[in-house]
Amino acid sequence: MAPIIRICDAKDYVGQVVTVRGWLQRLTGKGKLNFLRVRDGSGIFQAVAFRPTLGDEKFALVNRLTTESSIILTGAIRADPRAPGVPGGYEMDLHDIEVVQLAEEYPIAPKEHGIEFLLDRRHLWLRSNHQWAIMRVRAAVIRAIRDWLDDHGFLLVDTPILTPAAGEGTTTLFKVDYHGVPAYLAQTGQLYNEANIFAFGKVYCFGPTFRAEKSKTRRHLQEFWMVEPEIAFCTLEELLEIEEQFVSAIVQTVLERCRHELALLERDTTLLQQVVPPFPRLTYDRAVELINAAAAQGVTVPPHDEPVPPITWGDDFGAPHETFLAGQFDKPVFVTHYPTAAKAFYMEPEPERPEVCRSADLLAPEGYGEIIGGSERISDPDKLREAIRRHNLPEAVYEWYIDLRRYGSVPHSGFGLGIERTVAWITGISHLREAIAYPRVLGRLWP
C-alpha cells in the first residue's frame, strides 16, 4: 500500500509511489495527456494523467472532473525543475485516481470578480492560491511572535474579552448587555496586562480586539488580532529596543519560513531583508516639521498620488502623513513623544514637558502605516487619577487600575502589535480584509 503523504513533503519521496489526498484546482490537456493542478492544504502540485498508463476507464474519469472535486491520487513522484506548484520542482505520474466527490459548478472562476462578490464567498475564496499563501504567512507571523516572546522571558496571560471600561477612546466601543450591566468588547488587554506584570514581570496577551470605527479604509477592521507585551521596570527607551528586536525577528523568520508563499504572492522582499535593528527615530515635533515642509512643496504619496496635507501641532497623523514619513526611510521608523492630548489617558507625560507623552508609534514602509503603538505608562496613582478626570472617563470603573499604583508601583511600558497590518505589510497586499480569514469590516458580518 502506497504511503499517504502531503504535497509539501513530495521532495522526500522522489522515485516512490505515494498517495495524495486533495482537491482539483485546474484540469488541462488534450488527447492522451491531462494535467491536474492539485492542492491539499500543505502545497500545490501537478499530477500527469497519461491514458496508456492510467487506463481508459480511469482516464475518462479524469476528463469528467470539475473544479474543486475532492480526489485521491496515487502515483510516482519525480523531480522536474519546470513543474509548477508550491513548493515547485516535483510532480506525480498518475497511476490511479479515486473521486471522493464530483463538485458542483464552482462559483469562483479564473477571472476578475468584484470584491463584494468575493467577500460574500469568503468561505470559498480562501481556497485560491493568493489567499492560501496569505493565511500561511499569517500563521508564520503568529508562530514567530509566540516563539520570540516565549524565548525572551514573557509569560502568556489571557485577558478578558468582556470589560467594564474603555482601554482606548470611548467613541469606538462595542457595547453589550452583561446581565443588565453595561459592558464592552475589549479594545485592548493592556490594562489587565499592567496588573499581571506585578505578578510575573514580563507578560503578553494575544487575542481579538474590537473597535467600532466608522471607517471603510484599507487600514481598518472592526475586529482584529493584537499581541500586547507589557514589561515591569521598563522605560520608553528600553521599550523601543525591545520593539525593534521583536519586529526584526518576526520579519526575518517569515522570510526564511515562507519563501514559497511570498514568491507565489510575487512579493518583492528587498526592503523586508533590511528590517534589522536599529530603526530610525523621529520626534513628533520633527515629524510635523517634515510634513509641513512636504505639504508646502506639493509632495504626493502613493497609492493615489495624494498630496501630503499640512498638519497643526497637536493633531494625530492621517494615512498620507504616515505614508510620507515612512517613505523617508528604508526600514520601519519610530515616531516618539506625541502630544499628550492626542493619546490615551494612561501614557506617562514627559516630566519637563507635560504637553507631550512618552509614547511611540512604529510606522512600516510602503504605506502600511502604524503597526505598533506603545508607551511608558503612568506609574503614579495621583497623576493617573488626574488623567482619568481630564479625559472625562468614569473614575469608579478604573479604581482597580489606579490600585496597581498604590502597591509597589514601578516604571513600566508596553505596546500592541496588530497582526493584520503586520501580515499586510509583509505580504504586500493592499487591504487588511485579506489578512484575516473572515474579515469584519463596516457593514459586513457574513459569512
C-alpha positions as CSV (number, residue, x, y, z in Angstrom):
1,M,0.0,0.0,0.0
2,A,1.4,3.4,-1.0
3,P,2.2,5.8,1.9
4,I,-0.1,8.8,2.2
5,I,1.9,12.0,2.0
6,R,1.4,15.8,2.0
7,I,2.4,17.7,-1.1
8,C,4.9,19.8,0.8
9,D,6.8,16.5,1.5
10,A,7.0,15.4,-2.1
11,K,10.7,16.1,-2.2
12,D,11.3,13.3,0.2
13,Y,9.6,10.7,-2.0
14,V,11.2,11.2,-5.4
15,G,11.1,7.8,-7.3
16,Q,8.5,6.4,-4.9
17,V,4.8,5.6,-5.4
18,V,2.7,7.6,-2.9
19,T,-0.9,8.7,-2.3
20,V,-2.0,12.3,-2.1
21,R,-5.5,13.4,-1.0
22,G,-6.7,16.8,-2.1
23,W,-8.8,19.0,-4.4
24,L,-8.6,19.7,-8.1
25,Q,-7.7,23.3,-8.9
26,R,-7.5,23.1,-12.7
27,L,-7.6,20.5,-15.4
28,T,-5.8,21.0,-18.7
29,G,-4.6,18.8,-21.6
30,K,-5.8,17.0,-24.7
31,G,-5.7,13.7,-26.4
32,K,-3.9,11.1,-24.3
33,L,-2.5,13.6,-21.7
34,N,-4.1,15.5,-18.9
35,F,-2.5,17.8,-16.3
36,L,-4.2,18.1,-12.9
37,R,-3.3,21.0,-10.7
38,V,-4.0,19.7,-7.2
39,R,-3.8,21.2,-3.7
40,D,-4.0,19.5,-0.3
41,G,-3.6,22.4,2.1
42,S,0.1,22.0,2.5
43,G,1.0,22.8,-1.0
44,I,0.1,22.7,-4.7
45,F,1.5,20.4,-7.4
46,Q,0.8,18.8,-10.8
47,A,-0.2,15.3,-11.5
48,V,0.2,14.0,-15.0
49,A,-2.5,11.6,-16.3
50,F,-1.3,9.5,-19.4
51,R,-4.1,7.3,-20.8
52,P,-1.9,4.3,-21.7
53,T,-0.6,4.3,-18.0
54,L,-3.9,5.1,-16.3
55,G,-6.2,3.0,-18.5
56,D,-9.3,4.1,-20.5
57,E,-11.8,4.0,-17.6
58,K,-9.7,6.0,-15.1
59,F,-8.7,8.4,-17.8
60,A,-12.3,9.0,-18.7
61,L,-12.9,9.7,-15.0
62,V,-10.2,12.3,-15.1
63,N,-11.9,14.0,-18.0
64,R,-15.1,14.4,-16.1
65,L,-13.5,16.1,-13.1
66,T,-14.8,19.5,-12.1
67,T,-13.0,22.4,-10.3
68,E,-12.8,21.7,-6.5
69,S,-13.6,18.0,-6.9
70,S,-12.1,16.0,-4.0
71,I,-9.8,13.3,-5.2
72,I,-7.3,10.7,-4.0
73,L,-4.3,10.2,-6.3
74,T,-1.7,7.5,-6.4
75,G,1.4,7.7,-8.5
76,A,5.2,8.1,-8.7
77,I,6.9,11.3,-7.6
78,R,9.5,12.7,-9.9
79,A,11.7,15.8,-9.8
80,D,11.2,18.3,-12.6
81,P,12.5,21.9,-12.1
82,R,9.9,23.1,-14.6
83,A,7.0,21.6,-12.6
84,P,4.6,24.2,-11.3
85,G,3.4,24.4,-7.7
86,V,4.4,25.3,-4.2
87,P,7.0,24.1,-3.5
88,G,7.9,23.7,-7.1
89,G,10.0,21.2,-8.9
90,Y,8.0,18.0,-8.2
91,E,5.1,16.3,-9.9
92,M,3.3,13.0,-9.9
93,D,2.9,10.4,-12.7
94,L,-0.6,9.2,-12.1
95,H,-1.2,5.5,-11.6
96,D,-4.6,5.6,-10.1
97,I,-7.4,8.0,-9.1
98,E,-10.4,7.9,-6.8
99,V,-13.1,10.6,-6.8
100,V,-14.4,11.3,-3.4
101,Q,-16.9,13.9,-4.6
102,L,-17.5,15.4,-8.0
103,A,-18.0,19.1,-7.2
104,E,-20.9,21.2,-8.5
105,E,-20.1,24.1,-10.8
106,Y,-17.7,26.3,-8.8
107,P,-18.8,29.9,-8.5
108,I,-15.4,31.5,-8.4
109,A,-13.8,31.3,-11.9
110,P,-10.3,32.2,-13.0
111,K,-11.3,35.7,-13.9
112,E,-11.8,39.1,-12.3
113,H,-14.5,39.2,-9.7
114,G,-15.7,42.3,-7.7
115,I,-14.6,42.4,-4.1
116,E,-18.1,42.2,-2.7
117,F,-18.7,39.1,-4.8
118,L,-15.5,37.5,-3.3
119,L,-16.3,38.6,0.3
120,D,-19.8,37.1,0.0
121,R,-18.0,33.8,-0.9
122,R,-15.0,34.3,1.5
123,H,-15.5,30.7,2.7
124,L,-14.6,29.6,-0.9
125,W,-12.2,32.4,-1.8
126,L,-9.8,31.2,0.9
127,R,-9.1,28.2,-1.4
128,S,-7.4,30.5,-4.0
129,N,-3.6,30.5,-4.3
130,H,-3.1,34.0,-3.0
131,Q,-5.5,33.7,-0.1
132,W,-3.9,30.4,0.8
133,A,-0.4,31.9,0.8
134,I,-1.5,35.0,2.9
135,M,-3.0,32.7,5.6
136,R,0.1,30.6,5.8
137,V,2.2,33.8,6.2
138,R,-0.2,34.9,8.9
139,A,0.3,31.6,10.7
140,A,4.1,32.0,10.4
141,V,3.9,35.6,11.8
142,I,1.9,34.4,14.8
143,R,4.3,31.5,15.4
144,A,7.3,33.8,15.2
145,I,5.7,36.2,17.7
146,R,5.0,33.5,20.2
147,D,8.4,31.9,19.8
148,W,10.2,35.2,20.3
149,L,8.2,36.3,23.4
150,D,8.4,32.9,25.0
151,D,12.1,32.7,24.4
152,H,12.7,36.1,25.9
153,G,11.0,35.5,29.3
154,F,7.5,36.7,28.6
155,L,4.6,34.8,30.0
156,L,1.3,34.4,28.1
157,V,-1.6,35.5,30.4
158,D,-5.0,35.7,28.8
159,T,-7.1,38.8,29.4
160,P,-10.9,39.3,29.3
161,I,-12.9,39.9,26.1
162,L,-15.8,41.5,28.1
163,T,-14.7,44.6,30.1
164,P,-16.3,47.2,32.2
165,A,-14.4,50.2,30.8
166,A,-12.6,51.6,27.8
167,G,-8.9,51.0,27.2
168,E,-8.7,53.4,24.3
169,G,-11.2,56.0,23.1
170,T,-14.7,55.7,24.3
171,T,-16.2,56.5,20.8
172,T,-15.1,53.1,19.4
173,L,-16.6,50.8,21.9
174,F,-18.9,47.9,21.1
175,K,-21.5,48.0,23.9
176,V,-23.1,44.7,25.1
177,D,-25.6,43.9,27.9
178,Y,-23.9,41.8,30.7
179,H,-26.9,40.6,32.7
180,G,-28.3,44.1,33.0
181,V,-24.9,45.8,33.5
182,P,-23.2,47.7,30.6
183,A,-20.1,46.0,29.3
184,Y,-17.9,46.4,26.3
185,L,-15.9,44.2,23.9
186,A,-12.3,44.6,24.7
187,Q,-10.3,47.3,22.7
188,T,-7.1,46.1,24.4
189,G,-5.9,43.7,27.1
190,Q,-3.3,46.3,28.2
191,L,-4.9,47.4,31.5
192,Y,-5.1,43.8,32.7
193,N,-1.5,43.2,31.5
194,E,-0.4,46.0,33.7
195,A,-1.9,44.1,36.7
196,N,-0.2,40.9,35.5
197,I,3.3,42.4,35.4
198,F,3.3,42.9,39.1
199,A,2.9,39.1,39.5
200,F,5.1,37.9,36.6
201,G,7.4,40.8,35.5
202,K,7.1,40.4,31.7
203,V,3.8,39.2,30.1
204,Y,1.8,39.3,26.9
205,C,-1.8,38.6,25.8
206,F,-2.8,37.6,22.4
207,G,-6.3,37.7,21.0
208,P,-9.1,39.5,19.2
209,T,-9.8,43.2,19.9
210,F,-12.7,45.3,18.8
211,R,-13.0,48.9,17.5
212,A,-16.4,50.3,16.4
213,E,-14.8,52.7,14.0
214,K,-16.9,54.2,11.3
215,S,-14.2,53.7,8.7
216,K,-14.0,51.9,5.4
217,T,-10.3,52.5,4.7
218,R,-7.9,49.7,3.8
219,R,-6.2,50.1,7.2
220,H,-9.2,49.4,9.4
221,L,-11.2,46.4,10.6
222,Q,-13.9,46.1,13.3
223,E,-12.3,43.0,14.7
224,F,-8.6,42.4,14.6
225,W,-5.9,40.4,16.5
226,M,-3.3,42.0,18.6
227,V,-0.3,40.9,20.6
228,E,0.4,43.1,23.6
229,P,3.6,42.7,25.7
230,E,4.0,44.6,28.9
231,I,7.2,44.9,30.9
232,A,7.9,46.0,34.5
233,F,10.9,48.2,35.3
234,C,11.0,49.4,31.6
235,T,11.4,52.9,30.3
236,L,10.4,54.1,26.8
237,E,14.0,54.0,25.6
238,E,14.3,50.3,26.7
239,L,10.9,49.6,25.1
240,L,12.0,50.8,21.7
241,E,14.9,48.5,21.7
242,I,12.7,45.6,22.5
243,E,10.2,46.5,19.8
244,E,12.8,46.7,17.0
245,Q,14.4,43.4,18.0
246,F,10.9,41.8,18.1
247,V,9.7,43.2,14.7
248,S,13.0,42.3,13.1
249,A,12.8,38.7,14.4
250,I,9.3,38.3,13.0
251,V,10.2,39.6,9.6
252,Q,13.4,37.6,9.2
253,T,11.7,34.4,10.5
254,V,8.9,34.8,8.0
255,L,11.3,35.5,5.1
256,E,13.1,32.2,6.0
257,R,10.0,30.0,6.5
258,C,7.7,31.4,3.8
259,R,9.9,31.7,0.7
260,H,7.4,29.8,-1.4
261,E,4.4,31.7,-0.2
262,L,6.0,35.1,-0.7
263,A,7.1,34.0,-4.2
264,L,3.6,32.9,-5.0
265,L,2.4,36.4,-3.9
266,E,5.1,38.0,-6.1
267,R,6.3,39.9,-3.1
268,D,9.5,41.9,-3.6
269,T,11.3,41.3,-0.3
270,T,14.2,43.7,-0.9
271,L,13.1,46.2,1.8
272,L,12.0,43.4,4.2
273,Q,15.5,42.0,4.2
274,Q,16.7,45.3,5.5
275,V,14.4,45.2,8.6
276,V,17.1,44.8,11.2
277,P,17.9,47.0,14.2
278,P,18.4,49.8,14.8
279,F,15.3,51.6,13.4
280,P,15.4,55.3,12.8
281,R,13.6,57.6,15.3
282,L,11.8,60.9,14.9
283,T,10.1,63.0,17.5
284,Y,6.5,64.2,16.8
285,D,7.9,67.7,16.6
286,R,10.3,66.9,13.9
287,A,7.7,64.8,12.0
288,V,5.4,67.8,11.9
289,E,8.2,70.0,10.5
290,L,8.9,67.4,7.8
291,I,5.2,67.0,6.9
292,N,4.5,70.7,6.6
293,A,7.6,71.3,4.5
294,A,6.4,68.5,2.2
295,A,2.9,70.0,2.1
296,A,4.4,73.4,1.1
297,Q,6.3,71.7,-1.7
298,G,3.3,69.8,-3.1
299,V,4.7,66.4,-2.3
300,T,2.4,63.5,-3.1
301,V,2.3,60.0,-1.7
302,P,1.1,56.6,-3.1
303,P,-1.0,54.7,-3.9
304,H,-3.1,57.5,-5.4
305,D,-0.6,60.4,-5.6
306,E,-2.5,62.1,-2.9
307,P,-0.9,65.5,-1.7
308,V,0.5,65.5,1.7
309,P,-1.8,67.8,3.7
310,P,-0.4,70.2,6.3
311,I,-0.9,69.4,9.9
312,T,-1.4,71.5,13.0
313,W,0.7,70.7,16.1
314,G,-1.4,68.6,18.4
315,D,-3.3,66.7,15.7
316,D,-2.8,63.0,15.1
317,F,-1.4,61.8,11.8
318,G,-3.6,60.7,9.0
319,A,-2.7,58.0,6.4
320,P,-1.0,60.4,4.0
321,H,1.2,61.7,6.8
322,E,2.3,58.3,8.0
323,T,2.9,57.2,4.4
324,F,5.1,60.2,3.8
325,L,7.1,59.8,7.0
326,A,7.7,56.1,6.5
327,G,8.7,56.8,2.9
328,Q,11.7,58.7,4.1
329,F,13.4,55.5,5.3
330,D,14.1,52.0,4.1
331,K,13.0,50.3,7.3
332,P,10.3,51.0,9.9
333,V,10.6,54.3,11.8
334,F,9.6,55.2,15.3
335,V,7.8,58.5,15.9
336,T,8.0,59.4,19.6
337,H,6.7,61.9,22.0
338,Y,3.2,62.6,20.7
339,P,1.0,65.3,22.2
340,T,-0.5,64.1,25.5
341,A,-3.9,65.3,24.4
342,A,-3.9,63.1,21.3
343,K,-3.0,59.9,23.0
344,A,-4.6,57.6,25.6
345,F,-5.0,58.7,29.2
346,Y,-2.5,56.2,30.7
347,M,0.6,57.4,28.9
348,E,3.3,59.0,31.0
349,P,3.9,62.7,30.3
350,E,7.5,64.0,29.8
351,P,8.5,65.4,33.2
352,E,10.0,68.6,31.8
353,R,7.4,68.9,29.1
354,P,4.0,67.5,30.1
355,E,2.3,68.5,26.8
356,V,4.0,65.5,25.2
357,C,3.9,62.0,26.5
358,R,6.5,59.1,26.5
359,S,4.9,57.3,23.6
360,A,6.0,55.8,20.3
361,D,4.3,54.5,17.1
362,L,6.2,52.3,14.7
363,L,5.4,53.1,11.1
364,A,6.0,50.4,8.4
365,P,7.4,51.4,5.0
366,E,5.5,51.2,1.7
367,G,2.3,52.9,3.0
368,Y,1.3,50.4,5.6
369,G,1.1,52.8,8.5
370,E,1.3,52.2,12.2
371,I,2.0,48.5,13.1
372,I,2.8,49.2,16.7
373,G,1.6,51.7,19.3
374,G,3.3,51.8,22.7
375,S,4.3,53.9,25.6
376,E,5.7,54.2,29.1
377,R,2.7,54.1,31.4
378,I,1.8,56.5,34.2
379,S,3.1,54.9,37.4
380,D,1.9,57.5,40.0
381,P,-1.7,57.0,41.3
382,D,-2.5,60.7,41.7
383,K,-1.2,61.5,38.3
384,L,-3.3,58.7,36.8
385,R,-6.4,59.8,38.6
386,E,-5.9,63.3,37.2
387,A,-5.5,61.9,33.7
388,I,-8.8,59.9,34.0
389,R,-10.6,63.0,35.1
390,R,-9.1,65.1,32.3
391,H,-10.4,62.6,29.8
392,N,-13.8,62.6,31.3
393,L,-13.8,58.9,32.0
394,P,-15.9,57.2,34.7
395,E,-13.5,57.1,37.6
396,A,-15.2,54.4,39.5
397,V,-14.6,51.6,37.0
398,Y,-10.9,52.4,37.0
399,E,-10.4,52.1,40.8
400,W,-8.8,48.7,40.4
401,Y,-6.4,50.1,37.8
402,I,-5.4,53.0,40.0
403,D,-4.9,50.5,42.8
404,L,-2.0,49.0,40.9
405,R,-0.1,52.2,41.5
406,R,-0.6,52.0,45.3
407,Y,1.1,48.7,46.0
408,G,4.7,48.5,44.7
409,S,4.4,50.7,41.6
410,V,7.3,50.8,39.2
411,P,8.1,52.4,35.8
412,H,6.6,50.1,33.2
413,S,6.0,50.1,29.5
414,G,4.2,48.1,26.8
415,F,3.0,48.0,23.2
416,G,0.5,46.4,20.9
417,L,1.3,45.0,17.5
418,G,-1.6,44.5,15.1
419,I,-1.4,41.1,13.3
420,E,-3.4,42.1,10.2
421,R,-1.3,45.2,9.5
422,T,1.9,43.3,10.0
423,V,0.7,40.5,7.7
424,A,-0.4,43.0,5.1
425,W,3.0,44.7,5.1
426,I,5.0,41.5,4.9
427,T,2.8,40.0,2.1
428,G,2.5,43.3,0.2
429,I,-1.3,43.1,0.0
430,S,-3.3,46.3,-0.3
431,H,-6.2,45.8,2.2
432,L,-6.4,44.3,5.7
433,R,-9.5,42.3,4.7
434,E,-7.3,39.7,3.1
435,A,-5.0,39.4,6.1
436,I,-7.6,37.6,8.2
437,A,-9.7,34.6,7.3
438,Y,-13.1,36.2,7.9
439,P,-12.9,39.9,8.0
440,R,-15.3,42.1,9.9
441,V,-15.4,45.4,8.1
442,L,-18.0,48.2,8.4
443,G,-21.4,46.7,7.3
444,R,-20.2,43.1,6.9
445,L,-20.9,40.3,9.4
446,W,-21.3,37.4,7.0
447,P,-20.0,34.8,6.4
